[in-house]
Amino acid sequence: MASQGSNRRQLGPFSVAPLGYGAMRLAGENVFGPPKDRREAVALLREAVERGVDHIDTAQYYGPDIVNELIHEALYPYPPELVIVSKVGAGRDARAGIFAADSPTELRRGIEDNLRTLRIDTLPVVNLRLMRTSGPDAYFDDQLTAMMSARDEGLIASIGLSNITLDHLLHALASTDIACVQNAFHLLNRLSQPVLDECTRRGIAFVPFAPLGSGETGATSVLAAPRVVRVAARLGCTAAQLVLAWTLGVAPNVLLIPGSSSRDHLRENLAAADLHLDPDAGAELASVRTG
């Protein structure tokens, strides 16, 4: 049942299919608490891997714990080719709020919590997600040091960054290799284009989070943009498939991790890997207004 063919892209030292899976939506509402249907969540994860997904994005604070525990229940013992990417830097309160948990001590604890809930000895990639708006500073240096220490001790294999500026990326690269960058990026939001361009130049994987938007409606909805709707109808695909295919074509180092809580949506998303945009479609989408 595996798909996505022989098309592979680099994620640090790992080779993965261009379309992975973002597991965030497996948790309950607001990414908090258990899913409505645990059996469906487990079945979805298993089908994703059967269909060629070998890159799963998660975090211990999804749930918390719950999404990682679902991944373990569904997929352990993990296939040798599966690259599980997690993130640290945030925590959750009892009301589903999110807060920064990004001191060196908290980052180390976050890595250990991921290892515990996934029941794994080494995480292939862990992203340091920045929750603060300041540029590179001594605090960022301390965070990087904590991540490098965890890597040197074998707790993680590679370091990624999330929610960063170009200055953060260049500053980090002066000290360490970076496997991937996760930033917001989609057809209507290309503010991270400079970060993407630098990642492309250096061969660093760029992994847009919320590649289909974050549930926006109206004028800010990616999937309801008039040109997207028109081109999708002409090509006989869904708006989601069109947007995912466009994003994969932006650069050869782009990897996608669209999320879904249903197997039907999973199948729809994965089919985007086989969608090829003709020149007219590419030109029309290039003219979509961006922010």
TORVO-89627 format. One record per residue (C-alpha): x, y, z; residue in three letters. Coordinates in nm, 2 decimals, decimal comma. Each point is the difference from the previous one (the first is absolute). Last residue first. Layout:
<sites>
      xx      yy      zz   aa
       X       Y       Z  ala
...
</sites>
This chain:
<sites>
      xx      yy      zz   aa
    0,10    3,84    0,34  gly
   -0,08   -0,13   -0,34  thr
   -0,24    0,08   -0,28  arg
   -0,03   -0,29   -0,25  val
    0,20    0,08   -0,31  ser
    0,23   -0,30    0,03  ala
   -0,31   -0,22    0,01  leu
   -0,10    0,11   -0,35  glu
    0,35   -0,05   -0,13  ala
    0,04   -0,35    0,15  gly
   -0,34   -0,10   -0,14  ala
    0,09    0,12   -0,35  asp
    0,33   -0,18    0,01  pro
   -0,16   -0,33    0,09  asp
   -0,01   -0,12    0,36  leu
    0,09   -0,37    0,06  his
   -0,20   -0,19    0,26  leu
    0,16   -0,32    0,12  asp
    0,11    0,12    0,34  ala
   -0,35    0,16    0,04  ala
   -0,14   -0,35    0,05  ala
    0,14    0,00    0,35  leu
   -0,24    0,28    0,10  asn
   -0,31   -0,18   -0,12  glu
    0,10   -0,33    0,16  arg
    0,05    0,18    0,33  leu
   -0,33    0,18   -0,04  his
   -0,18   -0,33   -0,04  asp
    0,19   -0,15    0,29  arg
   -0,13    0,26    0,24  ser
    0,17    0,22    0,27  ser
    0,22    0,18   -0,25  ser
    0,33    0,18    0,00  gly
    0,21    0,12   -0,29  pro
    0,37   -0,07    0,05  ile
    0,17    0,13   -0,31  leu
    0,37    0,00   -0,10  leu
    0,16    0,28   -0,20  val
    0,36   -0,05   -0,10  asn
   -0,06   -0,01   -0,38  pro
   -0,17    0,34    0,00  ala
   -0,34    0,15   -0,06  val
   -0,13   -0,32   -0,17  gly
   -0,10   -0,17    0,33  leu
   -0,20    0,32    0,08  thr
   -0,19   -0,02   -0,33  trp
   -0,08   -0,36    0,05  ala
   -0,13    0,07    0,35  leu
   -0,21    0,29   -0,12  val
   -0,15   -0,21   -0,28  leu
   -0,07   -0,30    0,22  gln
   -0,18    0,22    0,25  ala
   -0,21    0,17   -0,27  ala
   -0,11   -0,34   -0,12  thr
    0,09   -0,14   -0,34  cys
   -0,15    0,00   -0,34  gly
    0,26    0,22   -0,16  leu
   -0,26    0,26   -0,11  arg
   -0,18   -0,01    0,33  ala
    0,32    0,04    0,19  ala
    0,10    0,30   -0,21  val
   -0,33    0,18    0,07  arg
    0,00   -0,08    0,38  val
    0,36    0,11    0,04  val
   -0,06    0,32   -0,21  arg
   -0,31    0,09    0,21  pro
    0,18   -0,05    0,34  ala
   -0,22   -0,24    0,20  ala
    0,28   -0,25    0,09  leu
    0,24    0,26    0,11  val
   -0,25    0,18    0,22  ser
    0,10    0,36    0,08  thr
   -0,28    0,16   -0,19  ala
   -0,27   -0,21    0,16  gly
    0,10   -0,27    0,25  thr
    0,32   -0,09    0,17  glu
    0,03   -0,36    0,14  gly
    0,38    0,02    0,05  ser
    0,12    0,02   -0,36  gly
    0,04   -0,30   -0,24  leu
    0,38   -0,01    0,06  pro
   -0,07    0,02    0,38  ala
    0,37   -0,05    0,08  phe
    0,24    0,04   -0,29  pro
    0,29   -0,24    0,01  val
    0,32    0,14   -0,15  phe
    0,28   -0,26   -0,03  ala
    0,35    0,15    0,00  ile
    0,19   -0,03   -0,33  gly
    0,20    0,32    0,06  arg
   -0,15    0,21   -0,28  arg
   -0,34   -0,14    0,06  thr
    0,01    0,08    0,37  cys
    0,11    0,36   -0,09  glu
   -0,29    0,03   -0,24  asp
   -0,25   -0,14    0,25  leu
    0,11    0,25    0,27  val
   -0,03    0,28   -0,25  pro
   -0,35   -0,13   -0,10  gln
   -0,12   -0,01    0,36  ser
   -0,26    0,27   -0,07  leu
   -0,15   -0,21   -0,27  arg
   -0,36   -0,02    0,14  asn
   -0,28   -0,04   -0,25  leu
    0,14   -0,30   -0,18  leu
    0,14   -0,15    0,32  his
    0,28    0,05    0,26  phe
    0,02    0,00    0,37  ala
    0,34   -0,12    0,11  asn
    0,16   -0,34    0,07  gln
    0,38    0,00   -0,08  val
    0,19   -0,32   -0,06  cys
    0,32   -0,19    0,08  ala
    0,21    0,29    0,14  ile
    0,37   -0,05    0,04  asp
    0,16    0,19    0,29  thr
    0,17    0,31    0,13  ser
    0,01    0,26   -0,29  ala
   -0,32   -0,17   -0,13  leu
   -0,19    0,12    0,30  ala
    0,07    0,36   -0,07  his
   -0,09   -0,03   -0,37  leu
   -0,33   -0,17    0,09  leu
   -0,09    0,25    0,28  his
    0,07    0,29   -0,24  asp
   -0,22   -0,15   -0,26  leu
   -0,28    0,00    0,25  thr
   -0,14   -0,30    0,20  ile
   -0,32   -0,17    0,07  asn
    0,16   -0,35    0,01  ser
    0,36   -0,12    0,01  leu
    0,14   -0,35   -0,05  gly
    0,27   -0,20    0,17  ile
    0,11   -0,35   -0,09  ser
    0,07   -0,34    0,16  ala
   -0,17    0,05    0,33  ile
    0,07   -0,15    0,34  leu
    0,34   -0,11   -0,11  gly
    0,20    0,20    0,26  glu
    0,14    0,23   -0,27  asp
   -0,35    0,07   -0,13  arg
   -0,13    0,09    0,35  ala
    0,30    0,23    0,05  ser
   -0,07    0,16   -0,34  met
   -0,36    0,07    0,10  met
    0,11    0,15    0,34  ala
    0,26    0,22   -0,17  thr
   -0,25    0,12   -0,25  leu
   -0,23    0,11    0,28  gln
    0,29    0,18    0,17  asp
    0,08    0,18   -0,32  asp
   -0,36    0,10   -0,04  phe
    0,01    0,15    0,35  tyr
    0,32    0,18   -0,09  ala
   -0,16    0,17   -0,29  asp
   -0,14   -0,07   -0,35  pro
   -0,31    0,21   -0,06  gly
   -0,28    0,05    0,25  ser
   -0,35   -0,12   -0,08  thr
   -0,02   -0,28    0,26  arg
   -0,17   -0,34   -0,05  met
    0,28   -0,16   -0,20  leu
   -0,05   -0,36   -0,09  arg
    0,32   -0,20    0,04  leu
   -0,06   -0,29   -0,24  asn
    0,10   -0,35    0,09  val
    0,12   -0,24   -0,27  val
    0,07   -0,38    0,00  pro
   -0,10   -0,05    0,36  leu
    0,22   -0,24    0,19  thr
   -0,09   -0,27    0,25  asp
   -0,37   -0,04   -0,08  ile
   -0,30   -0,06    0,21  arg
   -0,20    0,27   -0,18  leu
   -0,13    0,13    0,34  thr
    0,34   -0,03    0,17  arg
    0,21    0,13   -0,28  leu
   -0,23    0,30   -0,04  asn
    0,01    0,07    0,37  asp
    0,38   -0,02   -0,01  glu
    0,01    0,26   -0,28  ile
   -0,24    0,23    0,20  gly
    0,21   -0,04    0,31  arg
    0,31    0,11   -0,19  arg
   -0,19    0,30   -0,14  leu
   -0,13    0,09    0,34  glu
    0,35    0,00    0,15  thr
    0,14    0,21   -0,29  pro
   -0,29    0,25    0,05  ser
   -0,28   -0,04   -0,26  asp
   -0,32   -0,09    0,16  ala
   -0,20    0,28   -0,16  ala
   -0,38   -0,02    0,05  phe
   -0,30   -0,16   -0,16  ile
   -0,35    0,00    0,15  gly
   -0,20   -0,32    0,00  ala
   -0,17    0,09    0,33  arg
    0,23   -0,21    0,22  ala
    0,31    0,16   -0,14  asp
    0,20   -0,11   -0,30  arg
    0,37    0,02   -0,08  gly
    0,23    0,15   -0,26  ala
    0,37   -0,01   -0,11  gly
    0,03   -0,35   -0,13  val
   -0,07   -0,17   -0,34  lys
   -0,03   -0,34   -0,14  ser
    0,10   -0,17   -0,33  val
   -0,05   -0,37   -0,04  ile
    0,19   -0,14   -0,30  val
   -0,13   -0,35   -0,10  leu
    0,24   -0,20   -0,21  glu
    0,07   -0,26    0,27  pro
   -0,38   -0,06    0,05  pro
   -0,09    0,08    0,36  tyr
   -0,07   -0,29    0,24  pro
   -0,23    0,17    0,07  tyr
   -0,23    0,15   -0,26  leu
   -0,35    0,05    0,13  ala
    0,04   -0,01    0,38  glu
    0,32    0,21   -0,02  his
   -0,15    0,26   -0,23  ile
   -0,31    0,01    0,23  leu
    0,23    0,06    0,30  glu
    0,17    0,28   -0,18  asn
   -0,34    0,16   -0,07  val
   -0,12   -0,04    0,36  ile
    0,31    0,14    0,18  asp
   -0,16    0,35    0,04  pro
   -0,23   -0,02   -0,20  gly
    0,25    0,13   -0,24  tyr
    0,27    0,12    0,25  tyr
    0,21   -0,30   -0,08  gln
    0,03    0,11   -0,36  ala
   -0,06   -0,16   -0,33  thr
    0,11   -0,01   -0,37  asp
    0,00   -0,33   -0,18  ile
    0,24   -0,07   -0,29  his
   -0,01   -0,34   -0,17  asp
   -0,34    0,02   -0,17  val
   -0,01   -0,27   -0,27  gly
   -0,37   -0,10   -0,01  arg
    0,05   -0,27    0,27  glu
    0,15    0,27    0,23  val
   -0,31    0,22   -0,04  ala
   -0,23   -0,30    0,04  glu
    0,15   -0,08    0,34  arg
   -0,03    0,35    0,12  leu
   -0,37    0,02   -0,12  leu
   -0,08   -0,33    0,17  ala
    0,13    0,13    0,33  val
   -0,20    0,32   -0,03  ala
   -0,31   -0,20   -0,10  glu
    0,04   -0,22    0,31  arg
    0,03    0,30    0,23  arg
   -0,32    0,16   -0,12  asp
   -0,08    0,33    0,15  lys
    0,37    0,07    0,05  pro
    0,14    0,04    0,35  pro
    0,08    0,33    0,17  gly
    0,13    0,32   -0,15  phe
    0,09    0,09   -0,36  val
   -0,26    0,28    0,01  asn
   -0,27   -0,28   -0,02  glu
    0,13   -0,35    0,06  gly
    0,34   -0,14   -0,11  ala
    0,05   -0,16   -0,34  leu
    0,01    0,34   -0,16  arg
    0,36    0,06    0,10  met
    0,13   -0,31   -0,19  ala
    0,15    0,18   -0,30  gly
    0,05   -0,26   -0,27  tyr
    0,27   -0,02   -0,27  gly
   -0,01    0,09   -0,37  leu
    0,34    0,04   -0,17  pro
    0,10   -0,36    0,08  ala
    0,30   -0,02    0,22  val
    0,38   -0,02   -0,01  ser
    0,18    0,06    0,34  phe
    0,32    0,18    0,08  pro
   -0,18    0,33    0,03  gly
   -0,34   -0,05   -0,15  leu
    0,09   -0,06   -0,37  gln
   -0,25   -0,06   -0,27  arg
   -0,11   -0,32   -0,18  arg
   -0,21   -0,07   -0,31  asn
    0,02   -0,37   -0,05  ser
   -0,38   -0,05    0,00  gly
   -0,22    0,20    0,23  gln
   -0,20   -0,32    0,07  ser
    0,00   -0,30    0,23  ala
   -0,30   -0,23   -0,03  met
</sites>
